[in-house]
Amino acid sequence: MKNLTIICTLFLVLLSTYTQAICVHEYKINTNLIQGPDFYKGKYFSNDGVTFHKAENFIFNANTEIFVQEEHHTLASDRYNERYLEYYSYSHIQKFINRTRDSWTQRGYKIQVIGKSLEGRDLYAIFPKNIDPNKKTLLMYGRHHGDEGTANWIIEGFVDHLLAESPEFFNQYQIFLYPMVNPDGTEAKRRYNAKGRDLNRVWHTSPSRSLDEISFIHKHVKENVLSLPNIPLIALDMHGSFTEDFIYRVDKNFRNQNFFNRQANFINNLGNRDEFQNGNAQTSNGHPKMGRIYLVREFGINALTHETPRDIRKNGSRKISDLRKQGFDILETIKQLY
């Protein structure tokens, strides 16, 4: 009977993980419940929920609660681009930066390398040369998780349509964009950075205490965005899910009903344009050191996590052009609401 109870408990934990739209299969388990070598396949393990290791690099102490994150499948296959929409690599972001640099310059923006990844790759920020405290401010991140490549195709679509806007748009709005937070994970086709850290679990209240690549991103955001007298109208953290298109928001009690309604308003209006997202949302207060949660908790910013399936079959009806259009839909929704 005891063994049956253990098995049923584990099953319920796993079932709850798989029955909703999610960006990662993550759960806690007592090490005493782990049975058989098959359990270790395709999983990463952590004591702190931040730094994850393969089983061969992790010490399993008896009767200890640990965090588990599961791979969707092995992204490292050379045949990925034969099966799925083209994987967005670090070289893609460099081409994107070079392709759009002149257009950004013409609109009074600069592209700056604000730090280096652990393996020496550039961390880019795109922002106004002359920051205007009176303009409506937008904030966007991409690729906290390296293997979520579809997020960057959406960002490209957003930027291409943004740069096609009239001067009047830039007279009203200013944007701060961090298009690839985790270039090392991107190159390795891995969720984590080079130290095995989940970069969406390492935002501290102080940039000096945020870890690795996030310390550079956080420092730049704090000095240039969070110092403005008016908080950003919206902050979008662009991710890729295992399942479907949806947006993460916080629940009604995290701040208040008005804040919840403000988040729902953006989600619903975007859903009227985006046939894939279609108003689909998940309520999650997340990890306390997520970038989205930090912005909501500390500053009351309307911060949302935008999820699109990271692996889209090439033989399906959905194309990269559809991902780019999702970026256009985001821009049009912002213009309508703000």
C-alpha positions in Angstrom: 0.0 0.0 0.0 2.8 2.4 0.8 4.5 1.8 -2.6 1.1 2.4 -4.3 0.7 5.7 -2.5 4.1 6.8 -3.6 3.5 5.9 -7.2 0.1 7.7 -7.2 1.6 10.8 -5.6 4.3 11.0 -8.3 1.7 10.4 -11.0 -0.5 13.3 -9.8 2.5 15.6 -9.6 3.5 14.7 -13.2 -0.1 14.9 -14.4 -0.6 18.4 -13.0 2.5 19.4 -14.9 1.2 18.2 -18.3 -2.4 19.3 -18.2 -1.9 23.0 -18.8 0.0 25.2 -21.2 3.5 25.5 -19.8 7.0 26.8 -20.8 8.8 24.0 -18.9 7.9 20.8 -17.2 9.0 21.7 -13.7 8.1 20.1 -10.3 9.5 19.1 -6.9 10.1 15.6 -5.9 11.6 13.8 -2.9 14.6 11.8 -3.9 13.2 8.8 -2.1 10.4 8.7 -4.7 12.8 8.3 -7.6 12.7 4.7 -8.9 14.8 3.2 -11.7 17.3 4.7 -14.2 14.6 5.7 -16.7 13.6 8.5 -14.4 16.8 10.3 -15.1 16.5 10.4 -18.9 15.9 13.9 -20.3 15.8 15.6 -17.0 17.8 18.3 -15.2 18.0 18.4 -11.4 18.5 21.3 -8.9 18.7 22.0 -5.2 17.9 25.7 -5.5 15.6 25.8 -8.5 18.1 28.0 -10.3 21.1 25.9 -11.3 20.2 22.7 -13.0 22.4 19.6 -13.8 22.2 16.4 -15.7 21.9 13.4 -13.4 25.6 12.4 -13.8 26.6 15.9 -12.5 24.1 16.0 -9.6 24.4 14.6 -6.1 21.2 12.9 -5.0 21.0 12.9 -1.2 18.5 10.7 0.5 15.1 12.0 1.6 15.7 15.5 0.0 13.3 17.6 -1.9 14.8 18.6 -5.3 13.6 20.5 -8.4 13.2 18.7 -11.7 12.9 20.3 -15.1 12.3 18.0 -18.2 13.5 18.4 -21.7 10.8 18.5 -24.4 13.1 16.7 -26.8 16.8 16.9 -27.8 17.2 20.1 -29.7 20.9 19.4 -30.5 20.0 17.3 -33.5 21.6 18.4 -36.8 18.3 17.7 -38.4 16.3 20.2 -36.4 15.8 22.6 -39.4 14.7 19.8 -41.5 11.8 19.0 -39.1 10.9 22.4 -37.6 10.8 26.1 -38.6 14.4 27.4 -38.8 16.1 27.6 -35.4 17.0 31.2 -34.5 20.7 31.1 -33.5 23.1 33.7 -32.2 24.3 34.3 -35.8 20.7 35.3 -36.6 20.7 38.0 -33.9 24.0 39.4 -35.3 22.5 39.6 -38.8 19.4 41.2 -37.4 21.5 43.8 -35.6 23.5 44.6 -38.7 20.4 44.7 -40.9 18.4 47.1 -38.7 21.3 49.3 -37.4 20.9 52.1 -39.9 17.1 52.2 -39.4 17.5 52.5 -35.7 20.1 55.2 -36.1 17.8 57.2 -38.3 15.2 57.1 -35.6 17.6 58.3 -32.9 18.4 55.0 -31.4 21.6 53.2 -30.6 22.5 49.5 -30.4 24.9 49.0 -27.6 26.8 46.0 -26.3 26.2 46.3 -22.6 28.1 43.2 -21.5 29.3 39.7 -22.4 27.8 36.3 -21.8 29.8 33.8 -19.8 31.3 32.5 -23.0 32.0 35.9 -24.4 29.1 36.6 -26.7 27.6 40.1 -27.0 24.6 41.2 -24.9 22.7 43.8 -26.9 20.5 46.7 -25.8 18.5 48.9 -28.2 17.3 52.1 -26.8 17.1 55.9 -27.5 20.2 58.0 -27.7 18.3 60.7 -25.8 15.9 59.1 -23.4 12.7 61.3 -23.0 11.0 61.0 -19.6 7.8 62.3 -21.1 7.4 59.6 -23.8 5.4 56.4 -23.5 7.9 53.7 -22.7 7.8 50.1 -23.9 10.1 47.3 -22.6 10.8 44.0 -24.2 13.2 41.1 -23.5 13.9 38.0 -25.6 15.4 34.6 -25.0 15.9 34.2 -21.2 15.9 30.5 -22.2 18.2 29.7 -25.0 16.2 27.0 -26.7 13.1 29.0 -27.3 13.9 30.3 -30.7 10.5 31.2 -32.0 10.5 34.2 -29.6 13.1 36.0 -31.7 11.2 35.6 -34.9 8.3 37.4 -33.2 10.7 40.1 -32.0 12.0 40.6 -35.5 8.4 41.0 -36.8 7.7 43.5 -34.1 10.9 45.5 -34.9 10.4 45.5 -38.7 6.9 46.9 -38.3 8.1 49.3 -35.6 10.8 50.7 -37.9 8.2 51.2 -40.6 6.2 53.5 -38.4 5.9 57.2 -39.1 8.0 59.8 -37.2 4.8 60.6 -35.2 5.0 57.2 -33.6 8.5 57.8 -32.3 7.4 61.2 -31.1 5.1 59.5 -28.7 6.8 56.2 -27.8 10.2 55.0 -26.9 11.3 51.4 -26.6 14.0 49.5 -24.7 14.7 46.2 -26.3 17.0 43.4 -25.0 16.7 40.9 -27.9 18.8 37.9 -26.7 19.4 37.6 -23.0 21.0 34.1 -23.2 23.2 33.8 -26.3 25.2 30.9 -24.8 22.1 28.8 -24.2 21.0 29.8 -27.7 24.1 28.4 -29.3 24.0 25.2 -27.2 20.2 24.8 -27.9 19.8 24.6 -24.2 17.4 26.3 -21.8 20.2 27.3 -19.4 23.3 29.5 -19.6 26.9 28.1 -19.5 26.7 27.6 -15.7 23.4 25.6 -16.0 21.4 28.5 -14.6 17.9 29.3 -15.5 18.2 33.0 -16.2 14.6 33.6 -15.6 15.2 32.7 -11.9 18.1 35.0 -11.1 16.6 38.5 -11.0 17.3 40.1 -7.6 16.1 43.4 -6.3 19.6 44.7 -6.9 21.6 44.3 -10.2 24.7 43.5 -8.3 23.0 40.5 -6.8 21.4 39.3 -10.1 23.5 36.6 -11.6 25.6 36.2 -14.8 24.1 37.7 -17.9 21.1 39.1 -16.0 23.4 41.4 -13.9 24.2 43.4 -17.1 20.6 43.5 -18.3 19.3 44.4 -14.9 21.8 47.2 -14.5 20.9 48.7 -17.8 17.2 48.5 -17.2 17.5 50.0 -13.7 19.7 52.9 -14.8 17.7 53.7 -18.0 14.2 52.5 -17.6 13.3 52.1 -14.0 14.8 55.6 -13.2 12.1 57.3 -15.4 9.4 59.2 -13.6 6.7 57.2 -15.5 6.9 53.4 -15.5 6.7 51.5 -18.8 3.2 51.0 -20.1 4.0 47.4 -20.7 6.9 45.0 -20.5 6.9 41.8 -22.6 9.2 38.9 -21.9 9.2 36.8 -25.1 9.4 33.0 -24.6 8.7 29.7 -26.2 6.4 27.0 -24.7 6.1 23.2 -25.1 2.4 23.3 -25.9 0.6 26.3 -27.3 0.4 30.1 -27.6 -0.6 31.8 -24.4 0.4 34.6 -22.0 1.4 34.4 -18.4 -0.2 37.0 -16.0 -0.4 37.2 -12.2 -3.5 36.4 -10.3 -6.0 38.9 -8.8 -4.4 38.9 -5.4 -0.8 39.5 -6.5 -1.5 43.3 -6.7 -5.2 44.2 -7.1 -8.2 43.8 -9.3 -7.4 46.9 -11.4 -4.0 45.5 -12.2 -5.4 42.1 -13.1 -8.0 43.8 -15.4 -5.2 45.8 -17.0 -3.3 42.7 -17.9 -6.5 41.0 -19.1 -7.3 43.9 -21.3 -4.0 43.6 -23.2 -4.3 39.8 -23.5 -7.9 40.0 -24.8 -7.2 42.8 -27.3 -4.1 41.0 -28.6 -6.2 37.9 -29.0 -8.6 39.8 -31.3 -5.7 40.1 -33.7 -3.5 37.1 -33.1 -5.3 34.0 -34.2 -2.7 31.8 -32.5 -2.7 33.5 -29.1 -6.5 34.1 -29.4 -6.8 35.5 -25.9 -5.3 32.4 -24.2 -3.8 33.1 -20.8 -2.4 31.3 -17.8 -2.4 32.7 -14.3 0.9 32.2 -12.6 2.8 34.1 -9.9 5.9 32.3 -11.0 9.3 32.2 -9.3 10.0 35.2 -7.1 13.2 35.9 -9.1 11.6 35.9 -12.6 12.1 39.1 -14.6 8.3 39.4 -15.1 7.5 38.9 -11.4 10.3 41.4 -10.3 8.8 44.1 -12.5 5.2 43.5 -11.3 6.1 43.2 -7.6 8.6 46.0 -7.2 7.2 48.6 -9.7 3.7 47.7 -10.6 4.6 47.4 -14.3 2.2 45.6 -16.6 4.7 42.8 -17.3 3.6 39.7 -19.2 5.3 36.6 -20.5 4.5 35.9 -24.1 4.7 32.2 -25.0 4.7 30.6 -28.5 5.5 27.0 -29.2 9.2 26.8 -29.6 9.2 23.8 -32.0 6.8 24.2 -34.9 6.7 21.5 -37.5 7.9 22.5 -40.9 5.2 20.6 -42.7 2.4 22.4 -40.9 0.4 25.4 -42.0 2.3 27.8 -39.7 5.3 29.7 -41.2 8.0 32.1 -40.0 5.9 34.8 -41.6 3.1 34.0 -39.2 5.5 34.4 -36.3 6.6 37.8 -37.7 2.9 38.8 -38.0 2.5 38.0 -34.3 5.1 40.7 -33.6 3.0 43.1 -35.8 -0.1 42.2 -33.8 1.7 43.1 -30.6 2.6 46.5 -31.9 -0.9 47.2 -33.2 -2.4 46.3 -29.8 0.0 48.6 -28.0 -0.9 51.4 -30.4 -4.6 50.8 -29.8 -4.5 50.6 -26.0 -1.8 53.2 -25.2 
